[in-house]
Amino acid sequence: MGFALKLYEAFEDLGKDKAAIAEYVESRRAATSEELKETELKLRAQIEETRKELREAELRLQGEIETVRLELRKEIEGLRVEVARVKADLVKWMFLFWIGQILALVGILKWMF
């Protein structure tokens, strides 16, 4: 709205002098062009800063992910050791159970014959 108001005021003040109006419009266009260039440069700087921050965040996240992976590997290895221990215990108890069953069967057979 500011530009339109200034343009209207320029029409009134200049008494419809076309050359002066054209000069005013051209100066506003140049000023607007400069403002656009400045805005573009600021936006480019902000975009570059955001990219930099994103790269830093990505590197931090990759580090954290690697830390979690290492922790998971340790936990999985611990679970494997625990499963192997439980498996060994089960085999031991199964062996004792079957030895007991065989001895009981042998005892029953001896008693019967």
ChimeraX attribute file (.defattr): number of C-alpha atoms within 10 A of each C-alpha:
attribute: neighborCount
match mode: 1-to-1
recipient: residues
	/A:1	6
	/A:2	7
	/A:3	10
	/A:4	9
	/A:5	10
	/A:6	14
	/A:7	16
	/A:8	12
	/A:9	12
	/A:10	17
	/A:11	15
	/A:12	11
	/A:13	11
	/A:14	12
	/A:15	11
	/A:16	11
	/A:17	12
	/A:18	11
	/A:19	10
	/A:20	14
	/A:21	18
	/A:22	11
	/A:23	11
	/A:24	15
	/A:25	16
	/A:26	12
	/A:27	12
	/A:28	15
	/A:29	12
	/A:30	12
	/A:31	12
	/A:32	12
	/A:33	12
	/A:34	12
	/A:35	12
	/A:36	12
	/A:37	12
	/A:38	12
	/A:39	12
	/A:40	12
	/A:41	12
	/A:42	12
	/A:43	12
	/A:44	12
	/A:45	12
	/A:46	12
	/A:47	12
	/A:48	12
	/A:49	12
	/A:50	12
	/A:51	12
	/A:52	12
	/A:53	12
	/A:54	12
	/A:55	12
	/A:56	12
	/A:57	12
	/A:58	12
	/A:59	12
	/A:60	12
	/A:61	12
	/A:62	12
	/A:63	12
	/A:64	12
	/A:65	12
	/A:66	12
	/A:67	12
	/A:68	12
	/A:69	12
	/A:70	12
	/A:71	12
	/A:72	12
	/A:73	12
	/A:74	12
	/A:75	12
	/A:76	12
	/A:77	12
	/A:78	12
	/A:79	12
	/A:80	12
	/A:81	12
	/A:82	12
	/A:83	12
	/A:84	12
	/A:85	12
	/A:86	12
	/A:87	12
	/A:88	12
	/A:89	12
	/A:90	12
	/A:91	12
	/A:92	11
	/A:93	12
	/A:94	12
	/A:95	12
	/A:96	12
	/A:97	12
	/A:98	11
	/A:99	12
	/A:100	12
	/A:101	12
	/A:102	12
	/A:103	12
	/A:104	12
	/A:105	12
	/A:106	12
	/A:107	11
	/A:108	11
	/A:109	10
	/A:110	9
	/A:111	8
	/A:112	7
	/A:113	5
